[in-house]
Amino acid sequence: MAIRTIRGSTVVITGATSGIGRETAREFARAGARVVIAGRRMKRLQELAHEIEAQGGEALAVQTDVSDQAQVEQLVVQAAERFGRIDTLVNNAGVGIAVRFEEQPIEDFRRVMEVNFWGAVYACKAVVPHMRTQPTGGVIINISSILGKRAVPFETAYCASKFALAGFSQALRTEVMADGIDVSTIFPGAVESEIWESAANKTGLETSDVLPKFPARELARIIVQDARFPQPEIVLALDAQMINFFNILAPRVMDFVLGQSMPFVESLRQSATQSATTSGNLYQPRD
């Protein structure tokens, strides 16, 4: 596997208005790449594009809701028209929701799948034909989650979307590798991101914000390094690596521990002051 050149390459990044996507765009720009940034909040995209251009980089902002296939296809068309090629695609856009499965409206479940899973599928469907025509192929980096390897209660939709993305990535990897296209999946744990504040919460409880989180800029550096030398899978940081290790070593023990936690969580729900339920940024972006 050859080391790929970042300087002068074109990178498309979804979910670039905040967190991982925003820092990834900055990191690719610092490495000399031309970045195409996509997200639902155009004002934030324009601010980021101006920041990159002020530092001597090249950026194109394209307002995109990845759950809409036509918008994703237009994103890829605009990127190819502006820069002539697409070397790297980073599928990062995602939404979260915390809710007990039996209390979850099916339309909310479907929405999580549309953004977290189908959004990446649409982008890959649009970009693979471009990459096939390029002598150097390309790199597709899908941002999953450690919850795409070990599922937990109250996150059925989110876990389903991330497991689906992991399986899709694995199948696509072997299908396109002969064409010089590398497909990499990253499984982070808790990362500094707006998803903690913007995720839909219908548990009736305040979500905790005390967990240590991996810096988004450090993850961005790893994503850029992965674009240089693509790896099939990357699990990070320590929290994700520990969850993955124990899940491989003793999956039934993990089931037991998580299962036994449910009565405790239910007692908390019944005794705690109930918080207002919210749809977060599931359907509309939040500033």
N, C-alpha and C positions, 0 to 999 in steps of 0.2 A: 504494500500500500504506500503510494507516494505521498510526500508531504505537499499539501496544497498551498498556493500563494494567496494571501489575503489582500495585500496591497493591489489596488486597481480592480479588485473583484466587485461583483454586485451582490448585495445581500438583502433579502426580503424578510422583514420581521413583523409578525402579527402581535397584537397586544402590546404595542410599543408606547402606550400613553403613560405607563407607570411601572414601578417595580422592576422585575427581571427584564422585560422587553425594553424599557427605557434605558437601563444601564447597558444592556447588550448592544443597543444601537450606538451609544456613546463609545463603547469599547471597540466595536468594529470600525467606527469612524476614526478613532485614534490609531488603529492599525492600518489605516489607509484605504479602507473599503468604501465603496459608494453604497449608501444605505437607503432602502425603501421602507418607510415606517408606516404601519397600518394600525388602525384602532377606531373606536367609535367617537372619540372626543377630538374633533378637528383642531380646536384651539390649542390643545396640548401638543398635538402632532406638529403644528406650525411652529410653536415655541421651540420644540426640540430640533426641528429642521433648521431654524434660524440659529440656534446655538451651535449646531454642527457646522453650518456654513460660515459662521463668524470665526471659527477656529480653522478654517481652510478646507473643510471637508465638503462632500457632495451629499445631498439628501433630497428625497422626494417623499412628501407626505400624502397619503391616500386614505381618506376616510372609508373605513370598511367594517361592516358587521359580518364576521366570518360565518355566521349561521345562514347567510344568504349566499348561495352558490354564485349567482350572477355578480355580486359585488366582489367576491374572491377572484373570479375569473377576470374581472376588469382590473383588479389590483395587479395581477400577473401581466396582463396586456400592457398596462401603463409602465410597469417596471421594465419590460422588454423593449418597449418603444423608446423609453428615455435613455436607457443605458446599453441596449443592444444584446444583453445576455443576462442570465440569472445563474450565479454560481452557488449560492447558498440560500436555503429557505429555513427559517427558524419558526416553527409553529409553536407559539407561546401563549396565544390568547386563551383565556380560561375564566370560568366563573365557578363559584362554590355555593353550597347550600348545606345547612345542618338541620335535620328534621328526622323524626322517627318515620320509618317507611310507611306504616299504615296511615299516618297523618299527612303524607305528602301528596299534593295534587299531581296527577299524572302529567299535566301540562308542564309543571316545574321540572319533573324528572326528564321529560322530553327536551326541554330547553337546555338543560345541562349537557345532555348528549349532543344536541345540535351545535353548541359552541365548542365544547372540549374535544369532542370526537369528530363530528361531521365537518367542523371548520377545518381541521387538519386534513381530512380526506379530500375536501374540495380543493385545498391549496395544492396538495400533492397531485391530484388529478390534473390540475391546470399547469403545474410546473414541470412535471416529468417529461412531457413531449418536448419542451424547450431544452431541457438538460440532455435529452437523447441526441439532439442535433449538434451538441457542442463536443469538440474533440476531447475536452477535459471532463465531460460529464457534469457532475455537481454533487452537492452535499445537502441532505435533508436532515434537520435536527428537530426531533419532536420532544417537547418538554412534557413529560408525564409527571409522576409523583410517586413517592414511596407507597402511597395508597393505591398505586397501580400494581403493586406486588403483594401488599398485605392490607386487606380491607378491614374497616372498623365500623362499629355501630354509628347510626345517625348520619352516615355519609354514603348511603347506598348508591345514589345517583352519581356523585363525584367519583367514587371508587369504580363504578361500572364504566364510566367514561374513560378513566385512566387505564384500567385493565384493557379496555377495547383498543385504546391508542397503542398500548404496548404490543398487543397481538397483531394489530394492523402493521405496525412498524417492522416487526419481526418477519412477517410474510413478505412485505414490500422489499425489505433489505435483500432477500435472496432472489427476488424476481428481477431487480434492476441492477444488481452488482456487475453483471456482464457488460452493461452499457456504461460503466464507469461512474455510476451514481451510488454514493454511499448514504446509507440511512442509519442514523444514530438516535438512540433514545436515552434521555437523561431523566433519572429518578431522584429528584431532590426531596429532602425533608422539609422542615419549617424554614422558610426564607423570608427575609424582609420584603414585604409586598403589601399592596393595598387590599389583597384578597381577604385579609383578616378583618378589615373594617367594612369592606363592601360586600362580603358574602351574604347571601340570604340566610336568615336565622329564624327558624320556626319551632325551636325547641321550647320556647318559653323561658329560657335561661340566658343570662349574659354569658357570652363566650369569653374564655380566659385569654388574656394577652400577655401572660407571664412566661411563656415558653421561650427559651433562647432561640434565636433565629440566625441562619446563615446570611451573611451580607450579600445583598443582590449584586453588588459590584464584583464580588469574588466569584459568584456563579457566572456572571457575564464573561469574566476572564476565562473561565473553564469552557464556556460555550465557544468563544473565539478559538481557543486551543483545539477544541474538538473539530471545528471547521478546518483547521490546519491539518490535523492528523485524526481523522474520524475513528471513533471507537464504536463497536456495536451497542454497548450499553455502559452507562456511567451511573453509579449509585453514590450520592453524597448528601449531606456531610455525615458526621458521626451519628446523629440520631437516626438517619435513614439507614446507615450501614448496620447499626445495631438491630434495628427492626428487621431488616432483611436477613441478618445472620440467624437470629432466633427463630424467625419464621421458617427458614430452611432447616434449621436444626431440630426444631420441635414445634411444628405447626399446630398439633393438637393442644399443646400447652398454651399457645397463643390464643386459640379458640376458647379454651377454658377460662383463661384470665379475662379476656374481653367479655365473654358471656356472663361471668360472675360479677362483672362490674355493672351490669344493667340494672339489677335491683337497687344498687346504691344510687345510680343516676336517677332512677325513677323516684326514689325517696327525696332526692334533692329537688326534683321538679315539683313535687307535691308540697314541700315545705318552704321552698325559697319564694321570695317575692318575684312574681311573674313579670318578665320583661315583654315589651311589645314585639310581636312578630314582624319581620320585615322581609321584603323580596330583594333587598340589597340592589346590586347592579345586574340582577338576572335578566331583566328585560330592557332596562334603561340605564345608561351610564350615570355614575354619580360623581360629582365634583366635591 
